[in-house]
Amino acid sequence: MRKNKYIETQNVFLDASIFEEQNFMNSTKIHSLFFYAQTGAIQIHSTTISKKELYNRIEKRITESKSEFKKLTKTFNHKNARIAKNIGFYKSVSIPEINVKNHTAELIKKMDDYFKRSNVNTIRTSNIPITEIVDNYYNKKPPFHNSGKQNEFIDAIILKSLELWCDKNDSKMYVLSKDNDWLGYKSNNLLISGDLSVLLENISKYYNTRYKLNKITSTKKIIAQHKEDLELVSIDLINENVLLTSESIDISNYEIITNKLDSYRIISFRPDRTEVECIFKCSLRFFVFDDNDFTEKPPRRHTFDINVPIYVEISKTGKLDIKWLVENSNYRYEE
């Protein structure tokens, strides 16, 4: 590996939980990482077992989406909504039908093709020291825990496979996961983290230096020049997409008091654009009326601060395009 101060290794492994968090291939971050793999800046790895785990999660989520679409159909045909059948737009409304088998196969093929184009290396799961894994299980060492997860042994085998590969190749590897048991795993060779954005930022710095792009300074200048515009435009996106919920109170609406660009990370340098993840610190205000509002009590005012990630694309000419690409836009408020 080329020596650099930004990344310790070019080897990267993504746990299925990362793909799931990013909605699989429908993700700017996933596409950015695989772009770097296609350029040879990094090497993405998988294992025979982790692929099966990934396919299993795809099928599970598609099955769940079928149930959600069925609920949507029932809601649309409910007596309180069926009057819409009298309106012209009704004929243009089409609720997708999910075929679990076919659509699972379609998405798996799409992912396999993407893996091939990105030269993903598949590590075969063999010669695993089962005795060591069983000992770790009884001693409750990560990834084993008291939670009794069904896939703890699968996780342990995957992690051990990665360790053995690193030992054999005298190398280290970034391991990305959202699983707390993975994050608690201790290893000399596996650099385990749950933050894909930080890794992408560091890879981008390495890529910028390796190919002498000299784009970091110019990107920072563009963001600084358009800071106020980004704060203003992002308000509409936040209003349209952020859902504020609570277990204890009914939140019918909110207003944005302040919205400031708090930080940002460059997550990829593409031939035609630079992609930046901007974090906006947004202060929300809403009012809650007591159930016995006939007593004319004034509503209670609440404020709530959230951090909202929004993606900005900067073209070669310096034009900015702001995009809402957050899969989970629900924020929970508790008193």
Number of C-alpha atoms within 10 A of each C-alpha: 10 10 10 12 9 15 19 16 19 19 22 21 23 19 23 24 18 20 21 15 13 19 16 18 16 12 15 18 21 18 15 18 24 23 18 21 21 19 12 14 21 22 21 24 19 21 21 14 18 22 16 12 17 20 17 14 18 23 18 13 15 18 17 14 15 16 13 12 15 16 12 13 15 12 13 16 14 11 10 9 11 13 12 14 13 9 9 9 9 12 10 7 9 8 11 10 11 17 12 18 11 10 15 21 15 12 17 18 12 12 16 14 12 16 19 11 13 20 17 21 15 15 17 14 17 11 9 14 12 13 9 10 18 14 11 16 18 10 11 12 17 18 25 24 16 8 8 8 11 8 12 18 16 14 22 23 22 21 21 22 23 23 19 18 18 17 13 9 9 9 16 21 23 21 22 24 22 20 16 13 17 22 17 14 16 13 12 10 19 22 19 19 18 19 12 19 17 14 19 21 20 19 24 28 23 20 20 16 16 14 9 9 11 12 14 15 8 11 17 13 11 14 20 13 11 12 13 14 11 22 18 15 11 23 17 11 14 19 13 10 14 15 16 18 16 12 10 9 13 13 16 11 14 16 13 17 13 15 22 18 21 13 12 19 18 24 25 27 22 15 8 10 17 21 23 23 22 21 18 23 18 20 16 18 15 18 17 15 15 15 7 8 10 7 8 9 10 11 12 10 10 13 14 18 16 16 17 20 21 20 23 23 19 21 15 12 8 14 11 18 12 17 14 16 17 17 11 12 15 12 15 12 17 9 8
